[in-house]
Structure formats: C-alpha cells, structure tokens
Amino acid sequence: VNCFGLNDTIPPPPFGLVGTRGKSVAWIQSCPGDKYAASFSDMDRSADHSGMIQVGDEIWVCGGDQDQTRSCEILSLKDGRWRPLEQKMNLPRIRPEMKVEGRKVFVQGGTTSDINSVTGCRNTQEVFDKDNQTKGWVTE
C-alpha cells in the first residue's frame, strides 16, 4: 500500500503493508497519519488461493477456492469495509496473478480443475476497465 499525501514533520515510511489470514486482513506495517482506516472488517470469505492487489485506495481480492473462483471483493482502505464487485469474472481463477495498468485491473492465469487441461494452468487473462465498468470482465 502506498502512503502518499501525508505531511508530517518527520518523513513517514514510504509504504504500508497488509497481510491476510483466512477471512482477516490486517496491517503488518500501517501507514502513518489518518488517511487510512486503522483496522479492517473481516471478509465474508477466505482469501486462500486468491490474487490480491492495490488499486488506488482499495485492495482487490479476486478468485480463490470453491464458489469464490469467479468473484472479487474490494476493501476500502479509507473506511476499512468490504464490498463485492458486482461483475463476475468469465472463468474460474484459482491462485491467479494480478496487476494494474492505469485504471485497468488484470487477473491472469491461475489454475483450473478442467480434466481436459494438459498443464492445469489457465493461459488467459481478464481485464476490468474501471472507466468502462458496464463491459465487465473481458477475457484476452
């Protein structure tokens, strides 16, 4: 988590660090000041085998085990509350990688339980454009 926009007389650490355990997300190293919530509510699901990335002032958790493989939960760092992303991904994603470019969120790869898969890995990615959310996730 990038800590920016803070004006203290002593320079703050350049970043904060969050970690997960089951349904909990907590600061390992918190950002100084009052820009972000001091603690976070628990998720409605486990973060096991999910991808996680910072998107602005949010943490996105996508994919994972069981019935969570196509969904994303979003944590607001400002108020510490979770909300589901309404748009589901097109394919199940277990252990995906994630990245952000501009205002686009990418969920890449992951594993699959498809019996026809030779490698057990997905060779596609899905892109969510925050500026064009009505398109939902686009598979590439």
ChimeraX attribute file (.defattr): number of C-alpha atoms within 10 A of each C-alpha:
attribute: neighborCount
match mode: 1-to-1
recipient: residues
	/A:1	20
	/A:2	13
	/A:3	18
	/A:4	13
	/A:5	8
	/A:6	13
	/A:7	10
	/A:8	9
	/A:9	6
	/A:10	6
	/A:11	9
	/A:12	15
	/A:13	13
	/A:14	11
	/A:15	13
	/A:16	15
	/A:17	13
	/A:18	12
	/A:19	11
	/A:20	14
	/A:21	10
	/A:22	11
	/A:23	13
	/A:24	15
	/A:25	19
	/A:26	17
	/A:27	16
	/A:28	11
	/A:29	13
	/A:30	18
	/A:31	22
	/A:32	19
	/A:33	14
	/A:34	9
	/A:35	15
	/A:36	17
	/A:37	16
	/A:38	16
	/A:39	15
	/A:40	19
	/A:41	14
	/A:42	16
	/A:43	19
	/A:44	12
	/A:45	14
	/A:46	17
	/A:47	22
	/A:48	17
	/A:49	20
	/A:50	23
	/A:51	22
	/A:52	23
	/A:53	19
	/A:54	18
	/A:55	19
	/A:56	14
	/A:57	16
	/A:58	18
	/A:59	19
	/A:60	23
	/A:61	24
	/A:62	29
	/A:63	29
	/A:64	25
	/A:65	17
	/A:66	10
	/A:67	10
	/A:68	21
	/A:69	23
	/A:70	18
	/A:71	21
	/A:72	21
	/A:73	20
	/A:74	20
	/A:75	23
	/A:76	18
	/A:77	20
	/A:78	15
	/A:79	16
	/A:80	17
	/A:81	16
	/A:82	19
	/A:83	13
	/A:84	15
	/A:85	15
	/A:86	11
	/A:87	15
	/A:88	17
	/A:89	23
	/A:90	15
	/A:91	18
	/A:92	24
	/A:93	30
	/A:94	25
	/A:95	23
	/A:96	23
	/A:97	18
	/A:98	22
	/A:99	16
	/A:100	15
	/A:101	9
	/A:102	10
	/A:103	13
	/A:104	14
	/A:105	20
	/A:106	22
	/A:107	25
	/A:108	20
	/A:109	19
	/A:110	25
	/A:111	18
	/A:112	18
	/A:113	12
	/A:114	11
	/A:115	8
	/A:116	8
	/A:117	11
	/A:118	7
	/A:119	11
	/A:120	13
	/A:121	17
	/A:122	19
	/A:123	11
	/A:124	12
	/A:125	21
	/A:126	19
	/A:127	20
	/A:128	21
	/A:129	17
	/A:130	13
	/A:131	9
	/A:132	10
	/A:133	11
	/A:134	10
	/A:135	12
	/A:136	18
	/A:137	20
	/A:138	13
	/A:139	15
	/A:140	10
